[in-house]
């Protein structure tokens, strides 16, 4: 599809934008937020939403705890 190989990072991050998926390894939440220069001061690390397309016209959103992920107590 047209959007393969990219990820959109927006919301309360320092540099919202469109980023390429990594050449090696998987795109993780830590990698995506690092690409966007981290959360900005009003970002809430315990409430980060991830939205993915699960079909041509369907999306799914899940809320994750970014702080727990960076602390290693939840998977990335």
C-alpha positions as a Markdown table, in Angstrom:
| # | Residue | x | y | z |
|---|---|---|---|---|
| 1 | Unk | 0.0 | 0.0 | 0.0 |
| 2 | Unk | 1.0 | 3.6 | -0.3 |
| 3 | Unk | 1.8 | 3.9 | 3.5 |
| 4 | Unk | 4.0 | 0.9 | 3.8 |
| 5 | Unk | 7.3 | 1.5 | 5.5 |
| 6 | Unk | 6.3 | 4.6 | 7.4 |
| 7 | Unk | 4.9 | 5.5 | 10.8 |
| 8 | Unk | 3.1 | 8.7 | 11.8 |
| 9 | Unk | 3.9 | 10.1 | 15.2 |
| 10 | Unk | 1.8 | 12.9 | 16.4 |
| 11 | Unk | 0.3 | 14.3 | 19.6 |
| 12 | Unk | 2.4 | 15.4 | 22.5 |
| 13 | Unk | 5.8 | 14.7 | 21.1 |
| 14 | Unk | 8.5 | 17.2 | 20.4 |
| 15 | Unk | 8.7 | 16.6 | 16.7 |
| 16 | Unk | 5.5 | 15.2 | 15.3 |
| 17 | Unk | 5.9 | 13.8 | 11.7 |
| 18 | Unk | 6.2 | 11.0 | 9.3 |
| 19 | Unk | 9.1 | 8.6 | 10.0 |
| 20 | Unk | 10.5 | 5.6 | 8.0 |
| 21 | Unk | 10.3 | 2.2 | 9.6 |
| 22 | Unk | 13.8 | 1.0 | 10.7 |
| 23 | Unk | 15.9 | -0.9 | 8.1 |
| 24 | Unk | 16.6 | -3.6 | 10.7 |
| 25 | Unk | 14.6 | -4.7 | 13.7 |
| 26 | Unk | 11.0 | -3.8 | 14.5 |
| 27 | Unk | 9.4 | -0.5 | 15.0 |
| 28 | Unk | 8.8 | -0.3 | 18.7 |
| 29 | Unk | 7.0 | 2.4 | 20.7 |
| 30 | Unk | 10.4 | 3.4 | 22.2 |
| 31 | Unk | 11.9 | 3.8 | 18.7 |
| 32 | Unk | 8.9 | 5.8 | 17.4 |
| 33 | Unk | 8.9 | 8.2 | 20.3 |
| 34 | Unk | 12.7 | 8.5 | 20.2 |
| 35 | Unk | 12.4 | 9.4 | 16.4 |
| 36 | Unk | 10.0 | 12.2 | 17.4 |
| 37 | Unk | 12.4 | 13.5 | 20.0 |
| 38 | Unk | 10.5 | 12.2 | 23.0 |
| 39 | Unk | 7.3 | 13.3 | 24.7 |
| 40 | Unk | 6.9 | 17.0 | 25.2 |
| 41 | Unk | 6.3 | 18.4 | 28.7 |
| 42 | Unk | 2.5 | 17.9 | 28.5 |
| 43 | Unk | 2.7 | 14.4 | 27.2 |
| 44 | Unk | 1.3 | 11.8 | 29.7 |
| 45 | Unk | 3.6 | 8.7 | 29.5 |
| 46 | Unk | 1.0 | 6.5 | 31.2 |
| 47 | Unk | -1.5 | 7.3 | 28.5 |
| 48 | Unk | -0.1 | 6.7 | 25.0 |
| 49 | Unk | -2.4 | 5.6 | 22.2 |
| 50 | Unk | -1.3 | 3.4 | 19.3 |
| 51 | Unk | -3.5 | 3.2 | 16.3 |
| 52 | Unk | -3.0 | 0.6 | 13.5 |
| 53 | Unk | -4.8 | -0.2 | 10.4 |
| 54 | Unk | -6.2 | -3.8 | 10.6 |
| 55 | Unk | -7.8 | -3.8 | 7.3 |
| 56 | Unk | -8.4 | -1.5 | 4.3 |
| 57 | Unk | -11.0 | 0.6 | 6.1 |
| 58 | Unk | -10.6 | -0.4 | 9.8 |
| 59 | Unk | -8.4 | 0.9 | 12.6 |
| 60 | Unk | -7.7 | -0.4 | 16.1 |
| 61 | Unk | -6.5 | 1.8 | 18.9 |
| 62 | Unk | -4.9 | 0.5 | 22.1 |
| 63 | Unk | -3.8 | 2.6 | 25.1 |
| 64 | Unk | -0.4 | 1.7 | 26.6 |
| 65 | Unk | 1.7 | 2.8 | 29.5 |
| 66 | Unk | 4.9 | 4.2 | 27.9 |
| 67 | Unk | 6.5 | 4.7 | 31.3 |
| 68 | Unk | 6.1 | 1.0 | 32.2 |
| 69 | Unk | 7.5 | 0.1 | 28.8 |
| 70 | Unk | 10.6 | 2.3 | 29.3 |
| 71 | Unk | 11.1 | 0.8 | 32.8 |
| 72 | Unk | 10.9 | -2.7 | 31.3 |
| 73 | Unk | 7.9 | -3.8 | 33.3 |
| 74 | Unk | 5.7 | -4.1 | 30.1 |
| 75 | Unk | 6.8 | -5.3 | 26.7 |
| 76 | Unk | 7.6 | -2.7 | 24.0 |
